Amino acid sequence: MGALMSVDPDPYPDWLRPPVGGYRADDLDRLPDLPPHTELINGSLVFVSPQAKFHIRMILAIHRALSAAAPEGWEAWPEMTVKLDDRNRPEPDVVVVSEESDTGHDQTYFLAEHVLLVVEVVSPESRTRDREIKPRKYAAAGIRYFWRVENVDGRPVVYAYELDPSTSSYVPTGIFHDRLKVEHPFPVEVELV
């Protein structure tokens, strides 16, 4: 007769069960063994699916162009979370932040007040978050510029927005198919291939 195997009565980590009222932004730094790129939206943990080549290619191209074009005092970062408030800490694909936002090598997020631009590359699983939820939250937090990158028939299309301070919402400033060329937040040009 074989040995009895012990079965763990609770094979899931405790953090899969949210606390009453949901998680807080600082919990992302304390919860053990979270999957990479975990976001916090409305107090709920959001796990991101694996990224396609299109997604990664766009992140790299836009990050490279923004890094090269950023004026003194600003820098671009890929895939760092932004603390919008106590219950929201999304992870944009690229952000442009002021250099004064730097708190050292252990830094895991930027504060919204230091963010000039957020870029989201839309994936099938993130479509609603990237098109509807995150833009509203970024605008409410006062982030001045927002770019959304979509895969349209295998080709990138960038939708650029600027914050209208009178309504605290984004207004479109351009749609770019082959080349993204803007003057704001600073002059930058990206080949969309």
C-alpha positions in Angstrom: 0.0 0.0 0.0 1.3 3.4 -1.0 2.1 6.2 1.5 -0.6 8.7 2.2 0.1 12.0 0.5 -0.7 15.1 2.4 -2.9 17.5 0.5 -2.5 21.2 1.2 -6.1 22.3 2.2 -5.4 25.8 0.8 -3.1 25.7 -2.2 -3.6 29.3 -3.1 -1.7 32.3 -1.7 -3.5 34.4 0.9 -3.3 37.5 -1.3 -5.8 36.0 -3.8 -8.4 36.8 -1.3 -8.6 40.6 -1.1 -9.0 42.3 2.2 -12.3 44.1 3.1 -12.3 47.3 1.1 -9.7 46.0 -1.4 -6.0 46.4 -1.6 -4.1 49.7 -1.2 -1.4 51.0 -3.5 1.4 50.3 -1.1 0.3 46.7 -0.8 1.9 45.9 -4.2 5.3 46.3 -2.5 4.4 44.0 0.4 2.5 41.1 -1.1 4.9 38.1 -1.7 5.3 36.4 -5.0 3.0 38.6 -7.1 3.2 37.9 -10.8 5.2 40.4 -12.9 3.3 43.5 -14.1 0.5 43.2 -11.5 -1.6 46.4 -11.4 -4.0 47.7 -8.8 -7.3 49.1 -10.3 -10.0 50.2 -7.9 -8.4 48.2 -5.1 -8.3 45.0 -7.1 -5.2 43.2 -8.3 -5.1 42.9 -12.1 -2.8 40.2 -13.6 -1.5 40.9 -17.1 -1.3 38.2 -19.7 1.9 37.5 -21.6 2.8 40.2 -24.1 2.8 39.7 -27.9 5.7 40.8 -30.1 3.7 43.7 -31.4 3.2 45.0 -27.8 6.9 44.7 -26.9 8.1 46.2 -30.2 5.9 49.3 -29.7 7.1 49.7 -26.1 10.7 49.5 -27.2 10.3 51.9 -30.1 8.3 54.5 -28.1 10.6 54.3 -25.1 13.7 54.7 -27.3 12.2 57.7 -29.1 11.0 59.4 -25.9 14.3 58.8 -24.1 16.2 60.4 -27.0 13.9 63.4 -27.3 13.2 64.1 -23.6 14.4 67.6 -22.6 16.7 68.0 -19.6 14.9 67.2 -16.4 12.7 64.5 -17.9 13.2 60.8 -18.6 11.2 57.9 -20.1 10.7 54.6 -18.3 9.0 51.4 -19.5 6.7 49.4 -17.3 6.8 51.2 -14.0 3.7 51.6 -11.9 2.2 55.0 -11.2 0.5 55.7 -7.9 -2.6 57.6 -8.8 -4.2 57.4 -5.4 -4.5 54.9 -2.5 -6.5 52.4 -4.5 -5.0 52.7 -8.0 -1.5 51.9 -9.2 -1.6 50.9 -12.9 1.5 50.1 -14.9 1.6 52.0 -18.1 3.7 50.6 -20.9 5.9 53.8 -21.0 5.9 56.9 -18.8 7.7 60.2 -19.0 8.5 61.6 -15.6 10.4 64.5 -14.1 13.9 63.5 -12.8 12.9 64.9 -9.4 10.7 61.8 -9.1 13.7 59.6 -8.6 13.8 58.2 -5.0 16.6 55.7 -5.6 17.4 52.2 -6.9 14.6 50.5 -4.8 11.9 52.7 -6.3 8.9 50.7 -7.6 6.5 53.5 -8.6 6.1 57.1 -9.6 3.7 59.6 -8.2 1.1 60.9 -10.6 2.2 64.5 -9.9 5.6 63.7 -11.5 4.2 62.1 -14.7 3.9 64.1 -17.9 2.9 61.4 -20.3 1.6 57.9 -20.1 1.5 55.4 -23.0 -0.6 52.3 -23.2 -0.2 49.7 -25.9 -3.5 47.9 -26.1 -3.7 44.1 -25.9 -6.8 42.0 -26.5 -7.1 41.4 -22.7 -6.4 45.0 -21.7 -8.7 46.7 -24.3 -11.4 48.0 -21.9 -8.8 49.0 -19.2 -6.6 50.8 -21.8 -9.4 52.5 -23.7 -11.8 53.4 -20.9 -10.7 52.9 -17.3 -7.1 54.0 -17.3 -7.6 57.2 -19.4 -10.3 58.4 -17.0 -8.0 57.6 -14.0 -5.0 59.3 -15.5 -7.0 62.4 -16.4 -8.5 62.5 -12.9 -4.9 62.4 -11.5 -3.9 65.3 -13.6 -1.5 63.6 -16.0 -1.4 66.0 -18.9 -0.7 63.7 -21.9 -1.9 60.2 -22.8 -1.1 58.1 -25.9 -2.9 54.9 -26.8 -1.3 52.5 -29.3 -3.6 50.0 -31.1 -2.9 47.1 -33.5 -5.1 47.8 -36.5 -4.8 45.1 -39.1 -1.3 44.3 -38.0 -0.1 47.9 -38.1 0.3 50.4 -35.2 -2.0 53.4 -34.8 -1.3 56.0 -32.1 -4.1 58.0 -30.6 -2.7 61.1 -28.8 -4.6 63.1 -26.2 -4.1 66.1 -24.0 -5.8 66.9 -20.7 -8.5 69.7 -20.9 -8.2 71.2 -17.4 -11.7 72.7 -17.5 -13.2 69.2 -17.8 -10.4 67.0 -16.3 -10.8 64.8 -19.3 -8.7 64.0 -22.4 -9.3 65.6 -25.8 -7.8 64.0 -29.0 -4.8 65.8 -30.5 -4.0 63.5 -33.3 -4.2 60.0 -34.9 -0.9 58.7 -36.3 -0.6 55.7 -38.8 2.9 55.5 -40.2 4.8 58.1 -38.2 4.1 59.7 -34.8 5.3 63.2 -35.0 4.2 65.6 -32.2 5.4 68.9 -30.7 3.8 68.2 -27.2 4.7 67.3 -24.6 8.0 67.9 -26.4 9.1 67.4 -30.1 9.4 63.7 -30.8 9.1 61.5 -33.9 8.6 57.7 -33.9 8.5 55.5 -37.0 5.5 53.2 -36.5 6.7 49.9 -38.1 
